[in-house]
Structures are given as structure tokens and as C-alpha cells.
Amino acid sequence: MIEELLPSGVTSSEAFDDAAPAPLFPAEAALMEGRRERRRLQFATARACARRALAGLGVRPVALLPGPGGAPQWPSGVVGSITHCEGYRGAVAAPAGVVAALGIDAEPAGPLPPGVLGLITSPGERAHLAALAAADASVPWERVLFSAKEAAYKAWYPAAGIWLGFRDASLVLSPAGTFTAVLRPPVPSPVDPVYEGRWLAGRGLVLTAVARGVPALVPAARAVSFGSGRA
Ligand SMILES: CC(C)(COP(=O)(O)OP(=O)(O)OC[C@H]1O[C@@H](n2cnc3c(N)ncnc32)[C@H](O)[C@@H]1OP(=O)(O)O)[C@@H](O)C(=O)NCCC(=O)NCCS
């Protein structure tokens, strides 16, 4: 499913159960020591997905350990993202020279638990969700919005290193399967705060993905003459 949301150049792998967890590297196994069975299986299956996504780039298996803020530390030259929820594990990866930022998220389809919507949305976003639901009640719009915020955060955090609350992001969802997230970090950051993404609902799941390409490189001389010629 997740591959439907990704641009070319991004590799992916997903699993809908824990039938084939990855053998863990010692540092990964140490991280899971004493954790509940459910978390260990989720972690190991997501690592199996990540190793397959990396293999698609020609990168050998490595331990994928959390760095600052919990973001996985990908091998040098690679960007990627991991998600897991009940009934789904997935990972995506891409060369850092092609893709600057990646974020994916999976959620069970269906309404958010009572009381959550008010905590994670602005009044404007709630009006937007109501309009979307009035046009098509078959889509779990609240979940799509929640998931899209998490996908945007996972793309944002490794580059910016700044934690964001759910009210620090404004989302606009399109029934066509796209969304725009505008992030408002509490402190200034040079990282572009606008992320474009895609969403999908099916098989009882909501999946979202954000991918930002590396800006095209323009030769310096051409950039100078282009700039001065139009000034
Ligand atoms: C980090 C967070 C986004 C993870 O989302 P989740 O739905 O709880 O869990 P998921 O299974 O989808 O994702 C977990 C994976 O995300 C990755 N992850 C964790 N922290 C991350 C971070 N800071 N940046 C990028 N990826 C991160 C990890 O790979 C983790 O899996 P692992 O521990 O097995 O390696 C969420 O727990 C969180 O802290 N959210 C608050 C911040 C936020 O989302 N703000 C929204 C406004 S922009």
C-alpha cells in the first residue's frame, strides 16, 4: 500500500503481521531487553521492512537505533522513516542526494478516541474536517489528519531537531489523496515548514507519507546571470 504514496527514488517495504521479524543486531536486541512481546515484535518486523527498503538502495543491513528525539539513525547518505500500528509495519528509504526528508505514518481507520480531536486540532481544522465529512462520510478524516501531522513531524524532526505539538501544525486535506502541512515551530528554524504529502485509506488502515525532494542544483554562474538579468 505505502508504495502508492511515494515518489520514484523511494524504496519501501511493509508487513501486515509479525510472521517474519528481522534477526536483531546486538545493539537493537539490547534496546528491546525487558520490553513487552508486542513491542519487540513490532520493532523487529519494522526492522525487517527497513532492511528490505535499504536493500532496494543497495545498502547492507545495519543496526537502526534511535537518535535524538527517537528518530531512527539511518546509514550515512540515506533518509528514511518507520511506522507501526495494529496490523501494519512499514519502512521507507531514499538516497539523501535525491530526497531531503521522508515521513510515514500508519493508523487504524476509524474515529479518534473521545476527547483527542479537540487536543490536536484548531477550530479552523475542525471546520475543515466537518466540510470534508459532509462531502464524503466514508473517509475517517480525523484519523487522516492525525496521521498526516505525525508523518510531517517525522519528516521535520530529523532535519530541524525541534519538537512540535499537534497544535503547532495546520493541515489542509484534499479528497484527491493529498495534503499540505504548515508547521509553526516555537523557535526559529531554517528548515522549510511547509510539507506536501499523500494519504490513503484501505484495509482498515490510514497511511500517510511526506517526501521532500532535494532542490535542483543550479550552477553558480548561471544562477548569478539569471538573477542579475531579471533584477
Ligand atoms: C514520534 C511520533 C510521531 C511517532 O508516531 P507514533 O504514531 O506514536 O508511532 P509510529 O509507530 O507511527 O512511529 C514510530 C516510529 O517513528 C520513528 N520516530 C520516533 N521518533 C521520531 C522522530 N522524532 N522523528 C522521526 N521519526 C521518529 C521511530 O522509527 C519509531 O519506531 P521505532 O521506535 O520502532 O524505531 C509520536 O510518538 C510523537 O511523539 N508525536 C508527537 C509529535 C507530533 O507528532 N507532532 C505533530 C505536529 S507536527
The ligand as an SDF file (V2000), in Angstrom:
LIG
                    3D

 48 50  0  0  0  0  0  0  0  0999 V2000
    7.2990   10.2460   17.3060 C   0  0  0  0  0  0  0  0  0  0  0  0
    5.8430   10.0140   16.9060 C   0  0  0  0  0  0  0  0  0  0  0  0
    5.4980   10.9260   15.7250 C   0  0  0  0  0  0  0  0  0  0  0  0
    5.6950    8.5280   16.4810 C   0  0  0  0  0  0  0  0  0  0  0  0
    4.4180    8.2820   15.9700 O   0  0  0  0  0  0  0  0  0  0  0  0
    3.5010    7.0850   16.5260 P   0  0  0  0  0  0  0  0  0  0  0  0
    2.2170    7.1020   15.7620 O   0  0  0  0  0  0  0  0  0  0  0  0
    3.4390    7.1790   18.0190 O   0  0  0  0  0  0  0  0  0  0  0  0
    4.2740    5.7520   16.1970 O   0  0  0  0  0  0  0  0  0  0  0  0
    4.6700    5.0900   14.8030 P   0  0  0  0  0  0  0  0  0  0  0  0
    4.6740    3.6300   15.0300 O   0  0  0  0  0  0  0  0  0  0  0  0
    3.9050    5.5940   13.6700 O   0  0  0  0  0  0  0  0  0  0  0  0
    6.1720    5.5580   14.6170 O   0  0  0  0  0  0  0  0  0  0  0  0
    7.1670    5.1130   15.4870 C   0  0  0  0  0  0  0  0  0  0  0  0
    8.4790    5.2570   14.7800 C   0  0  0  0  0  0  0  0  0  0  0  0
    8.6950    6.6420   14.4830 O   0  0  0  0  0  0  0  0  0  0  0  0
   10.0970    6.8600   14.4550 C   0  0  0  0  0  0  0  0  0  0  0  0
   10.3460    8.0560   15.2440 N   0  0  0  0  0  0  0  0  0  0  0  0
   10.2800    8.1900   16.5840 C   0  0  0  0  0  0  0  0  0  0  0  0
   10.5930    9.4610   16.9260 N   0  0  0  0  0  0  0  0  0  0  0  0
   10.8490   10.1180   15.7710 C   0  0  0  0  0  0  0  0  0  0  0  0
   11.2430   11.4530   15.4830 C   0  0  0  0  0  0  0  0  0  0  0  0
   11.4340   12.3620   16.4430 N   0  0  0  0  0  0  0  0  0  0  0  0
   11.4340   11.7970   14.1910 N   0  0  0  0  0  0  0  0  0  0  0  0
   11.2680   10.8910   13.2010 C   0  0  0  0  0  0  0  0  0  0  0  0
   10.9000    9.6030   13.4170 N   0  0  0  0  0  0  0  0  0  0  0  0
   10.7010    9.2440   14.7010 C   0  0  0  0  0  0  0  0  0  0  0  0
   10.7800    5.6190   15.0200 C   0  0  0  0  0  0  0  0  0  0  0  0
   11.3570    4.9100   13.9480 O   0  0  0  0  0  0  0  0  0  0  0  0
    9.6440    4.8390   15.6350 C   0  0  0  0  0  0  0  0  0  0  0  0
    9.7660    3.4450   15.5170 O   0  0  0  0  0  0  0  0  0  0  0  0
   10.8880    2.6220   16.2950 P   0  0  0  0  0  0  0  0  0  0  0  0
   10.8760    3.1360   17.7080 O   0  0  0  0  0  0  0  0  0  0  0  0
   10.4590    1.1970   16.1630 O   0  0  0  0  0  0  0  0  0  0  0  0
   12.1830    2.9260   15.5810 O   0  0  0  0  0  0  0  0  0  0  0  0
    4.8470   10.3020   18.0710 C   0  0  0  0  0  0  0  0  0  0  0  0
    5.0120    9.3500   19.0890 O   0  0  0  0  0  0  0  0  0  0  0  0
    5.0610   11.6700   18.7000 C   0  0  0  0  0  0  0  0  0  0  0  0
    5.8920   11.8680   19.5850 O   0  0  0  0  0  0  0  0  0  0  0  0
    4.2710   12.6710   18.2750 N   0  0  0  0  0  0  0  0  0  0  0  0
    4.3330   13.9920   18.8710 C   0  0  0  0  0  0  0  0  0  0  0  0
    4.8870   14.9860   17.8970 C   0  0  0  0  0  0  0  0  0  0  0  0
    3.9700   15.1520   16.7180 C   0  0  0  0  0  0  0  0  0  0  0  0
    3.6160   14.2040   16.0710 O   0  0  0  0  0  0  0  0  0  0  0  0
    3.5590   16.3780   16.4330 N   0  0  0  0  0  0  0  0  0  0  0  0
    2.6320   16.6090   15.3560 C   0  0  0  0  0  0  0  0  0  0  0  0
    2.6860   18.0390   14.9220 C   0  0  0  0  0  0  0  0  0  0  0  0
    3.8030   18.2730   13.6050 S   0  0  0  0  0  0  0  0  0  0  0  0
  1  2  1  0
  2  3  1  0
  2  4  1  0
  2 36  1  0
  4  5  1  0
  5  6  1  0
  6  7  2  0
  6  8  1  0
  6  9  1  0
  9 10  1  0
 10 11  2  0
 10 12  1  0
 10 13  1  0
 13 14  1  0
 14 15  1  0
 15 16  1  0
 15 30  1  0
 16 17  1  0
 17 18  1  0
 17 28  1  0
 18 19  1  0
 18 27  1  0
 19 20  2  0
 20 21  1  0
 21 22  1  0
 21 27  2  0
 22 23  1  0
 22 24  2  0
 24 25  1  0
 25 26  2  0
 26 27  1  0
 28 29  1  0
 28 30  1  0
 30 31  1  0
 31 32  1  0
 32 33  2  0
 32 34  1  0
 32 35  1  0
 36 37  1  0
 36 38  1  0
 38 39  2  0
 38 40  1  0
 40 41  1  0
 41 42  1  0
 42 43  1  0
 43 44  2  0
 43 45  1  0
 45 46  1  0
 46 47  1  0
 47 48  1  0
M  END
$$$$
